[in-house]
Amino acid sequence: MTEIYSKEDEVAILDMIDKWVTNEVAPIAREFDQADKYPEQLVEQMKELGLFGATIGQEWGGLGLPASIYAKIVIRVASAWMAPGGIFNSHLIQASAIERCGTQAQKDKFLPLMATGEMRGGIALTEPNAGSDLQAITTTAKRDGDDYIINGAKTWITNSLNGNSLAVLVKTDTEIQPRYKGTSLFLVETKDADGNFLPGVEVIKMKKLGYRAIDTCEVVFTNFRVSAANLIGEEEGHGFLQAVGGLELGRINVAARGAGIAQGALDLAVRYAQERETFGKPICQHQAIQLKLGEMASKVEASRLLIEQAAAKYDAQERCDMEAGMAKYFASETGVFCANEAMRIFGGYSYSCEYEIERFYRDAMLMCIGEGTNEFQRMIIAKQLIERNKV
Ligand SMILES: Cc1cc2nc3c(=O)[nH]c(=O)nc-3n(C[C@H](O)[C@H](O)[C@H](O)COP(=O)(O)OP(=O)(O)OC[C@H]3O[C@@H](n4cnc5c(N)ncnc54)[C@H](O)[C@@H]3O)c2cc1C
């Protein structure tokens, strides 16, 4: 799937992203975050930049970017404002499920629409009583002629209000053991051509600590009809593996968002530490502040290297669950660490909504939770460590 991009191509792409982030994303971040207002104009710009097709294969009109370049894009966006990255990240996880597991007809029908952003969405896995333990979901899809009928409630679903499609994990068999064999993944088109929700789907926006401006919602399906042709792979029983099969790329993405938050917090702190004076000198000349900056900068670089390592293995189609887990764990914790340390460097002003740093502080923690919590990442790393070093 991945086309070869030269170093010059990479520089040109990242330069274009840098300009967009500086001119369009950073200037509106504070206002839209604080008002919890959806940044429509960024969506249009993302379409023009090709971001909705960033990792979709070129045969379907996507850019077919390797994970290594894609991760660098995500770091750049998150270093200004993490939330807009979710608009194309979750969408691309949905597209990846189709690209990896869909039938040829499903790929040919949906991927070109997803690559342009005409069809946009995310993934609906989590339920009120099933997050880490996804096999415990209770949303069902029952066959009825050429359709399936979906009933159940999903929660924390990003892009579900402003997007028009979702990859929805359901149970098509509630009895079978092991439980994952009873799961299936559907591509659900939630809206009609006029942008109105179809009968049987209700979406309720949630209020969040951070990651604001982006729609994260409860999604309730009541006798919602979906064509059997939208069952990804057109065979029941593979949903769980189809959903978690894309998690390595998802983890590299979340790692990149964590590293971006860390970089952004560091940049703000480096600047503020030179501007703020106490006891007759800039605070960057106090050793206590230097220790913070030194540790933050080292962890940011270490995160970047872990992400590069995981992305290189992913692009080479090598097994990378341990590497992606390490990158996700370390970079997301670094995001939290750097945001916290930057808050201390800003002193009382860290609490002011006039400054950007409080947003980084509110946004950072999510990266430790999404795409498999960091408790799970460390367990994955340990299991792989044992498997690769058997005595
Ligand atoms: C802002 C936001 C956006 C989100 N967007 C999406 C989305 O678009 N789509 C989607 O499907 N989901 C989404 N989620 C949900 C997210 O993926 C889940 O919150 C996450 O998977 C954790 O599930 P949970 O919240 O149910 O926690 P739980 O599974 O209840 O876990 C609670 C705690 O117990 C720990 N734990 C659980 N089981 C074990 C175990 N066996 N061993 C050790 N520790 C364990 C966990 O690590 C965690 O610390 C989003 C969440 C948020 C907050």
The ligand as a Gaussian input file, in Angstrom:
#p B3LYP/6-31G(d) Opt

LIG

0 1
 C      -12.132000      11.958000      25.065000
 C      -12.270000      10.515000      24.738000
 C      -12.444000      10.120000      23.423000
 C      -12.634000       8.770000      23.116000
 N      -12.886000       8.414000      21.813000
 C      -13.258000       7.126000      21.541000
 C      -13.694000       6.756000      20.229000
 O      -13.695000       7.551000      19.294000
 N      -14.129000       5.483000      20.043000
 C      -14.155000       4.542000      21.039000
 O      -14.574000       3.416000      20.798000
 N      -13.737000       4.871000      22.295000
 C      -13.295000       6.125000      22.577000
 N      -12.895000       6.471000      23.850000
 C      -12.961000       5.457000      24.913000
 C      -11.599000       4.946000      25.333000
 O      -11.062000       4.143000      24.315000
 C      -11.817000       4.175000      26.654000
 O      -12.090000       5.142000      27.663000
 C      -10.606000       3.355000      27.010000
 O      -10.531000       2.234000      26.155000
 C      -10.663000       2.841000      28.469000
 O      -11.881000       2.212000      28.724000
 P      -12.723000       2.601000      30.031000
 O      -12.811000       4.069000      30.072000
 O      -13.981000       1.814000      29.999000
 O      -11.822000       2.143000      31.243000
 P      -11.827000       0.691000      31.960000
 O      -11.688000      -0.374000      30.939000
 O      -12.993000       0.636000      32.860000
 O      -10.492000       0.775000      32.815000
 C      -10.407000       1.505000      34.042000
 C       -9.007000       1.301000      34.628000
 O       -8.768000      -0.088000      34.913000
 C       -7.603000      -0.515000      34.210000
 N       -7.811000      -1.914000      33.810000
 C       -8.913000      -2.426000      33.186000
 N       -8.752000      -3.748000      32.983000
 C       -7.513000      -4.073000      33.448000
 C       -6.742000      -5.284000      33.503000
 N       -7.185000      -6.438000      32.998000
 N       -5.526000      -5.233000      34.093000
 C       -5.029000      -4.071000      34.575000
 N       -5.694000      -2.894000      34.544000
 C       -6.917000      -2.895000      33.978000
 C       -7.442000       0.416000      33.043000
 O       -6.106000       0.474000      32.586000
 C       -7.882000       1.736000      33.671000
 O       -6.829000       2.280000      34.421000
 C      -12.623000       7.795000      24.149000
 C      -12.402000       8.197000      25.479000
 C      -12.245000       9.530000      25.781000
 C      -12.049000       9.914000      27.225000

